[in-house]
Amino acid sequence: MKSIRSRLWLGGSGAALTAALLSIPAAALAQTPAAAPASADQVDEIVVTGIRASLRSAMDVKRQSLQVVDTISAEDIGDFPDKNLSEALQRVTGVQISRQDGEGRGVSIRGADPSLNRVEINGSSALSLTVGGSDRAVDFRDIPVEFVSRLDVVKSPTADMAEGGIGGTVRVITRRPFDSKTPYLAGSVQGVYSNLAKEYDPKFALIGSKTFFDDKFGVLLSGTWEKRHLNSNNARTTGWIRRAATATGAGATPGRSTDVNGDGALDWIPEIPRLIIDRRVTERKALSGVLEWRPTDNFKAYLDATYATAKEDVNSSFLQLGASGGLIDYANTTLGADNTVNHIELTSSAAFPMDLAYRNILGDLKRTQYTTALGGEWKLDQWTFDARFDYSNAEVQNNEINSTATVFGVPRAIVDYKGGQRAPNFSFPGLDVTSGQGVNRLDALFNPRNNTSDETAEQFNVTYRPGISWLTSIKAGVQGRQFETDQILYQRTTRLNCRNEASSGAIGAVDVPCSTISGIVDANSVTNDIPFFKTGDLGYSGGVRYWNDNTMATYAATLAAAGRVNDVHAVNPNPNTAAKYGDPGTYQAFLDTWSVEEKTKSGYVQANFDFSNLPVGISGTVGVRVVDTKTTSTGYNRIQTGPASAPIVNFVQAAQNGGYTKTLPSLNLRFEFVPGQVIGRMAVSKVMARAAPSQLALRRSIDVVGLTGSRGNPDLKPFEATAYDAGLEWYFSKDSFISATAFRKEITSFIVNQSSPETIDGTVYNITRPVNGTEKVIINGLEIGGQYAFDFLPAPFDGFGVLANYTYQQDKGFRGRNQLTGEILPFPGLSRKSYNVSLYYENDKFSVRGSYNWRDQWLITPTGRGNLPEFNEAFGSLDASASYNVTDKITVFLEGVNLTDEVRIENNNAVRRIGNETFGSRYFFGVRAKF
């Protein structure tokens, strides 16, 4: 695993190339002629501000582009339509978002999973912050909207674009010093109120820009700071199971069969119903800076950097019932639809003790990301040369701490699902869930995990304009990228118990009296200060709303009672470990400590053409990109020897190589049926997206007794797709248009888990690993969008306007099947229908906007708990904003998100819901100023 310093050294050739390019025109500056004076008939620019200006700017980008692209623009500092980039992107046709704690986090473009999109910040790669490296999805929560001038969603690529997006490429374009040659200082002070967390939080933003030396050198600096209380509550039934009796005849165990009504058919009962309160106090800081030098009209050089960090102090509280461990009281249990219990009562026995856990996930999680770019451009007659060196980094440090108090042998548990929302309603007769009553195990777990990714990139491009009327330019370039992602996991659990439990793996068990355990809970744990599900609708009233809430004091007291400290580097005396907890020391820790490195070389050539003299003007771009990637995965192999009764486990470090070469052609056509008014488009391209790092990681485990095993696959090939677009756009006024685009994606090289024989050291094992499948998924869709300004109406009604979009998608070819019904499942992440509608009004002083975003049901995973599919039910959100210009420099504003307290619902099917999540509403209020 190389250090960051060594990886920067590897990119030095790109920096040298950039520096050489920047130095070429410096000697020629004295010979460069002065810029020509403005023509006599040049007219003054008409300045339009506010909502309509932003919509006009975005509309013009879409109209002029050779590609299929949608844009969101903010003409004024801090005047972005949403407070989160992901939430802003949901306004784009064909884009749907995923949320965490109510905040928009990832984006899906045209049904493609968030990990199958490419995201760039000013042209530099934005990297994933997913804990565990299980995908490449970019987290949009921490980049401030105040930095952003424009968001582009490019749906049809060109050859000069870096590969990596099957759905599309999201381009985050920040403000730059030459956007305005007039110096300015702008900022905002705002408060945020959450009606679930019941907290007021601050946010500050400041941005300044100025040009120097006769407008030849520009500087822009910006920074933000905010603190947020992000709460969400979830009533979950983690799994639904069916279970036959443990034996038949006289040996049968009463209460274990899930045939509740005795009709011979096994019924569905809840496996782990639980209530969850997620609380995250998040502090975010971000900085952005741009230096730009433009000594002549023919040359520019720039250095820019964007940095964002967020620290979450986590306190998530679970009330979790191991319902499948108990005995069913058939006489008091009832069935609802589809052989599913709607009311179940359970008891414990010595052989089948039912457990109830008060679990808190504590500690903190820190995300840090930055992108930097050094580059320049030089125009020399018909030639343009440009080069850049990029460095991107993303790190997430998850210092997870768990404090779990468990009651084994709960006397009686009642879980009722008869409420209108089919959420679990608990009661525990004879047990006080706000005390340490009955607690006979107390765990203190420390699971720090660190994921670090970085990428260096060097790029050189040359553009030639031959002066031929129809051939506007020929462009070619090369790029090298070096990407590496590392994961380190540590594990250690200290367990107090009065049940004579043994130590194993990373668990060190200590026997103490039961009174010691319950005493620690009573002395150090509290109850939640806000009742469960304060916002939203559970479908019932009453029920358990408060329970034991373990604290860091509970965790510390557990360690103290065991005579231990929080040290993952301590000696682990348990067998089949690596002697120390932090080496990493356990089976799971070894398999989750790895490194993946990708070295990519790519080159392209493309030509832009324009046949504007034809009866229907045609312009476009055609090109091809060739990509060669070499992969090296480093990790540990777990090897088990000896008899099954007394296995001996060893962990051996190893490395394995892989790679592939792909050719990616693309064609984009633009038709001017009516110049500037009616535009047609056609596009076809080959695109790709790489596998998740955790799938590429080595992580091999073999059992020499059973001759089985599992591993990652460093030789995985990327997802591939052929994409087609055909669209028509009508721009019927300066602020209004309507567009329709039909699209088709043919996605191949899906990654699936497969078991097959593999020879290791002369022995054949049956190894399960991810491989590229042969199935093809086809997504056909239609996007319709537009905006309309009622500027033809008399004042004051001429300030009204509307923008809306609708997407319809249908897939075929996905081979995932519903385990129960045998039906073919939809493509994961794809909502068949989605739409967004926004109404606005503005005049010189006042503006108001209301937006409703809705998406149809989508498949989360085809094989969730129990290999059952998990769906997210249809979800919509109502947002609104209003602002008032006190002066031409000062604006006050008020905004609200999820005003109707919508609940996000997951299910296995319509009857068996597995999650009801509420995150409440958020209200923003404050003042913006620009001088």
Secondary structure, 3 states (H helix, E strand, C coil): CCCHHHHHHHCHHHHHHHHHHHHCHHHHHHHCCCCCCCCCCCCCCCCCCHHHHHHHHHHHHHHHCCCCEEEEECCCCCCCCCCCHHHHHCCCCCEEEEEECCEEEEEEECCECHHHCEEEECCEECCCCCCCCCCCCCCCCCCCHHHEEEEEEECCCCCCCCCCCCCCEEEEEECCHHHCCCCEEEEEEEEEEECCCCEEEEEEEEEEEEEECCCCEEEEEEEEEEEEEEEEEEEEECCEECCCCCCCHHHCCCCCCCCCCCCCCCCEEECCEEEEEEEEEEEEEEEEEEEEEEEECCEEEEEEEEEEEEEEEECEEEEEEEHHHCEECHHHCEECHHHEEEEEEEECCCCCCCEEEEEEEEEEEEEEEEEEEEEEEEEECCEEEEEEEEEEEEEEEEEEEEEEEEEECCCEEEEECCCCCCCCEEECCCCCCCCCCCCCEEEEEEEEEEEEEEEEEEEEEEEECCCCCCEEEEEEEEEEEEEEEEEEECCEEEEEECCCCCCECCEEEEECCHHHHHHHHHHHCEECCCCCCCCCCCCCCCCCCCCEECCHHHHHHHHHHHCCCCCCCCECCCCCCCCECCCCCCHHHHHCCEEEEEEEEEEEEEEEEEECCCCCEEEEEEEEEEEEEEEEEEEEEEEEECCCCCCEEEEEEEEEEEEEEEEEEEEEEEEEEECCCEEEEEEEEEEEECCCHHHHCCCEEEECCCCEEECCCCCCCCEEEEEEEEEEEEEEECCEEEEEEEEEEEEECCEEEEEEEEEECCEEEEEEEEEECCCCEEEEEEEEEEEEECCCCCCCHHHEEEEEEEEEEEEECCCCECCCCCCECCCCCCCCEEEEEEEEEECCCEEEEEEEEEECCEEEECCCHHHCCEEECCEEEEEEEEEEECCCCEEEEEEEECCCCCEEEEECCCCCEEEEEECCCEEEEEEEEEC
